[in-house]
Amino acid sequence: MTTATRNEFLTARDWHRAVIGGKDMILRRTSALEHLQLFGGYLREKTIDVYAKQPGSFDNINYHVVDTFNGIDAVRFGNVLCTSVNQTLNDMLGDFDNIDEQSLVEGLSRYYYMNGKSFNGLFIKPENMERFNSIKDWAIEYYDEV
């Protein structure tokens, strides 16, 4: 069984609110970047990534099951929980081989330009610094190459 998809809504935030709003889930990874408005998303997108305390029944939701939400830095947008910018970026940097690289680089790029051409304010965990340093120039130059 699948949920509604992005095509049925004007914005990613509307889609997320309709599908996971009020549920015991936290948006993560690319879905969090979309909700944080650091990534524009994809046309015809169907998949939402979440932290959840138990697996769900929808095929188009990637449930990353955790015992507790303690230790996950999240922000609330109305009835939707979403990982914070720092949590989102650290999660993605820490699992780089299994993420959507484009969304991460675009997210870092938007953060950089929205913050006066600076990454100040980001807290990148020490174990993620090498990966961050290897892609930050790509993020800075992202819009020059598009």
Secondary structure, 3 states (H helix, E strand, C coil): CCCCCHHHCCCHHHHHHHHHCCCCEEECHHHHHHHCCCCCCCCCCCCEEEEECCCCCCCCEEEEECCCCCCCCEEEECCEEEECHHHHHHHHHHCHHHCCHHHHHHHHHHHHHHCCCCCCCCCCCHHHHHHHHHHHHHHHCHHHHC
